[in-house]
Amino acid sequence: MRKLLLGGFALTLLLSSCNKTQNPFEISKQHIGLLTDSTQVKDLDIVFPNDSIVKFIAGDEFLGNIDNIEIFEKGGNKLLKLTPKFALDSTSVISSVQVIDPRYKTDKNISSISTFKDIHSQYKISKISNLINSVVVAVNEINASFTIDKAELPSNLRFDMNLKFEPTHIPDNAKVKYFFLNWDN
């Protein structure tokens, strides 16, 4: 009797978990909507059946340039920019995703229109890189990086390329310029 009751409970749990639908705008460490870190370029039509997929082909496979793939809504709004791991290879997986549409959000409500305070209050900052015109804030917990323009920083911090940035250097209201998920392992 106990085994039967336990088996019934397990079956109920299994069936109820199968009914969960994937939020098409949810971002996590290994997926964004239905797109995962193991999705191949040839499968993008299945992942984005209602959207337009624009693939730029350079035409010279000997250059080795990686051609970005842009995803647009049928209405014309750009959603995502995908970078495959290998150029001109339909079996290549996606190595990075630039999140453009603000409807894409993490479970902690971080999107492409978030501020540094939003990110810093929700996630542990793994690293801050000092570039010429921007700083890149890495969050390993979700395989993400956020680019913040140095114009958002106090003027005394903009030009020192040797400065090791700390979270306290970046103003809370600094806006994210670019939001990337990095799946290149």
N, C-alpha and C positions, 0 to 999 in steps of 0.2 A: 504494500500500500504506500509506504514511504517513497519507494523508487518511482512509482507511478505518479505521485503528487509532485516529486522533484522533476521528473521528466516533463510533466505538463507545464510546470512553471518555466522550465528552460525553453520549451517550444513557444510559449506565449511571449517570452522575452525576445526570442529570435524573430518571431513574426512582427512584433511591434517595432523592432529596430529596423526592419526592412522597409517600413512605411515612411521613414524619414526622407524628405526631399532635400536636395542640396540647394542652398541659397546661391543663386548665380552671381552674387556680388560679395560673397564672403571670402576673406583672405586669411590663410593660415600659413604655417611654415612650408608646407609641401603642395599647396593648391591655391588657386584663385578661381572661385566659382567651380566649374567643371574641368578647368585646365589644371593638370598636375605636373609635377616635376618629371614625370615619365611619359607625358604625352608627346607623340611624334608629330612632326610637321604634316605628314600625310593625313593625320587624324583631326586636324583643326576644323574641317568642315563638319565633323560630327560634334565636336565640342561647341562650336558656334553656329548652329544651324540657321538661326534667324538673323545673323549679322553678316556684314560684308568683310571679306578677308582680302587685303591688298598685299601682294608679295612683290617686292622689288627685285628684279633680276638684273644684275650688272652686265651679264652677257660674256664675261671673261672668267671662266672657271679656273684659269691659271693664276689669277691675282690672289685668290684665297680670301677675298673680302666676305665678311658675313653680311648677308642682306636681311634687314629688318622686315618684319611682317606686322602690318597694322590692322587692328580690328576696329571696324566702325559699326555703329548701329545703323539700321536701315534708314533712319532719319538723317544720318550724316555725322552724328557726334562721334568723335574718336574716343574709344574705350581704353585700348591697351596698345602697347608697342612691344612685340616679342622679338627676341634675338635667339635664333637657333644656335646650337653648339657648333655645327658645321655648315658651311655654305653649300648650296645646291645639293643637299642630301635630304630626301623626303623621309628618311628614317631617323634623322637627327632629332634629338630632344631639344626642348627650349632651355637655354642656359640663363636667361634673365627676362624679366617682364617689367616694363615701365608702366606703372599704374597712372592713368590720365584722368579717367572719370571718377569724380568724388563719391559716387555711389558704392564703389568698391571699398569695403571697410574691414578691418580686423575685428575680432571679437571684443576688443577693447576700444572700438570706435575710432581707430586711426585711419585717416584717408589722405588723399593727395592735397587736401586743403587744411590739414592739421598744422598746428604750430609746434615749436620746439617744446613748449611746456606740456602740450598734450602727449607728445612722445615720451618725454622724460618722466612724466608722472605715471605712465602706464607700463613702461618697459625699462629694463636695465640697459644703459648705454654700454655697448661693448668696446667701441673705439670711435674716436673723432679724428679724421684726417684733414690736414691743412693743405688745400690746393691753392692755385693762383687766384681764382675768382670766387671760390666757394669753400665751404667745409662740408665734409661728408660724415654723417652720423650713422654708424653701423649698429644694428640691433640683431645679434645672432639668434635670439629667441624665436624670431620669425623669418630669418634669412633676409632681412631687409636693410636697405640703406636709403637715407634721406639726404638730399643735397639742399643746402641752405646757401643762398647767395651772400657773399661777404658784404654786400650793400645793407644787409639786415643787421650787421654787427656794428658796435661802436667804432668810430674812425681810428682809434688808437690800436685796434686789433686787425685791421684790414690788410696791412701791408707787411707785417712781420711773418715771413715764410718759415722762420725757425721756431715760432711760437708753438708750444705743445698745448693744444686746446683742451680745456676741461669743460664739463657741462656748465659750470658757473660763468664761463666767458660768453655764452650764447644767451641773448635775451629771451625771455619767456615768449614774447610775441613774435619772434622770428618765424616767418612763414616758410613752409617747405616749397622748394622750387621743383624738385623731382623726387619721385618715390619709386624705388626699384625693389623687386624681389629677385634674389640671386640664387639660382639653382645650379650653378656651375661647380660641380664637385670634382 
